[in-house]
Amino acid sequence: MRGVRKLGIHASVGVRVLAALLLWLTVGGAGAMWAGFSDEQLVAASDIIVLGEVVGSQPDREAMRLKVSETLKGEVDGPEVLLSSPPAQAPRSSTDIVYQVGQKGLWFLRISRQSGQDKVYSADHPQRFISAEQAQAIEAFRNRLRSTAR
């Protein structure tokens, strides 16, 4: 009897460990899930829409510097805007989107906060940035925005 009971305890512990491992692997590999925007919703929910490139960071403001080459919606004060960025040393969440110096494309930005006199914008959804490598998608948005501006 003792052998069976002992085996039952070990088997029970083994099943629990296996279940915990499977749960950890399932949850640990999960990424953020995002609800999609329609094009109209994305444009309406953006304070500014610009073509630009990330040219540097401003860690004291938890922001990246985005050099604007063209403004398609809204008004931009100066040649650059600040793009909200999580602190470099902070723990990451699966919903954090981190941009790198050199990333170019079309940005659908919303004001996330003020930093002194400057507005800090956010591109906190995957649809809020279209890489310059997707030139056809960018041109389609440019044409759509131009036609609605008339």
C-alpha positions in Angstrom: 0.0 0.0 0.0 2.7 2.4 0.9 4.3 2.0 -2.5 1.0 2.8 -4.3 0.4 5.8 -2.0 3.9 7.0 -2.5 3.6 6.7 -6.3 0.3 8.5 -6.2 1.9 11.5 -4.4 4.8 11.6 -6.8 2.5 11.3 -9.8 0.3 14.1 -8.4 3.3 16.3 -8.0 4.5 15.5 -11.5 1.1 16.3 -13.0 1.0 19.6 -11.2 4.6 20.5 -12.3 3.7 19.6 -15.9 0.5 21.6 -15.8 2.3 24.6 -14.3 5.0 24.3 -17.0 2.4 24.2 -19.8 0.6 27.2 -18.3 3.8 29.2 -18.1 4.8 28.3 -21.7 1.3 29.3 -22.9 1.0 32.6 -21.1 4.7 33.4 -21.4 4.6 33.2 -25.1 1.4 35.3 -25.4 1.8 38.8 -26.9 -0.4 41.8 -26.8 -3.7 41.6 -28.6 -4.9 44.8 -30.4 -8.3 45.7 -31.6 -8.0 47.0 -35.2 -8.9 50.5 -36.4 -10.7 51.2 -39.6 -8.8 53.8 -41.7 -11.4 56.4 -40.9 -11.1 55.6 -37.2 -7.3 55.8 -37.3 -7.4 59.2 -39.0 -10.1 60.6 -36.7 -8.2 59.4 -33.6 -4.9 61.0 -34.7 -4.1 64.6 -33.7 -1.4 64.8 -36.3 -0.4 62.6 -39.2 3.2 63.0 -40.4 5.9 61.5 -42.5 9.1 61.4 -40.5 12.1 59.6 -39.1 13.2 58.9 -35.5 16.5 60.8 -35.2 17.3 60.6 -31.6 16.1 60.3 -28.0 15.4 62.6 -25.1 15.7 60.2 -22.1 15.0 63.1 -19.6 11.5 63.4 -21.2 11.0 59.6 -21.9 10.7 60.5 -25.6 12.2 60.0 -29.0 12.8 62.9 -31.4 10.8 62.5 -34.7 12.0 64.7 -37.6 9.0 65.6 -39.6 9.4 65.8 -43.4 5.7 66.3 -44.3 2.5 67.0 -42.3 -0.7 65.4 -43.7 -3.1 66.3 -40.8 -2.9 68.8 -38.0 -0.2 71.4 -37.2 3.3 70.8 -36.1 5.4 73.4 -34.2 8.9 73.2 -35.7 10.8 70.5 -37.6 10.6 67.8 -34.9 8.0 66.4 -32.5 8.5 64.3 -29.4 7.3 60.6 -29.5 6.6 59.0 -26.2 8.9 56.1 -25.4 9.1 53.8 -22.4 12.2 54.5 -20.2 15.2 52.4 -21.4 15.7 50.7 -18.0 12.1 50.1 -17.2 10.5 46.6 -17.3 8.7 46.0 -20.6 5.0 45.1 -21.0 3.7 43.1 -23.9 1.8 46.3 -24.9 4.9 48.5 -25.1 5.9 49.5 -28.6 9.5 50.6 -28.9 10.7 52.6 -31.8 14.4 52.9 -32.9 16.5 55.7 -34.3 16.3 55.4 -38.1 12.7 54.2 -38.4 11.0 56.1 -41.2 7.5 56.2 -42.3 4.0 57.5 -41.8 3.0 58.3 -38.2 -0.6 58.6 -36.9 0.1 60.4 -33.6 -2.1 61.5 -30.7 -1.1 63.8 -27.9 -0.3 61.7 -24.8 1.0 64.4 -22.5 2.7 67.8 -22.2 6.4 68.0 -21.3 7.1 71.7 -20.4 6.2 73.7 -23.5 6.3 70.6 -25.7 3.6 68.2 -26.6 4.6 64.5 -26.4 2.8 62.4 -29.0 2.1 58.7 -28.8 2.1 55.9 -31.5 0.9 53.3 -29.0 -0.9 51.0 -31.4 0.7 48.9 -34.3 -1.5 50.7 -36.8 -0.1 54.1 -35.8 3.1 53.5 -37.8 3.5 52.4 -41.4 7.1 51.8 -42.3 8.7 53.6 -45.3 9.3 50.1 -46.7 5.5 50.0 -47.3 5.5 52.8 -49.9 2.3 51.7 -51.6 0.3 51.8 -48.3 1.8 55.2 -47.5 0.9 56.6 -50.9 -2.6 55.2 -50.6 -3.1 57.1 -47.3 -1.6 60.3 -48.7 -4.0 60.2 -51.6 -7.0 59.5 -49.3 -6.0 62.3 -46.9 -5.6 64.7 -49.8 -9.0 63.9 -51.3 -10.8 64.4 -48.0 -9.0 67.7 -47.4 -10.6 69.2 -50.5 
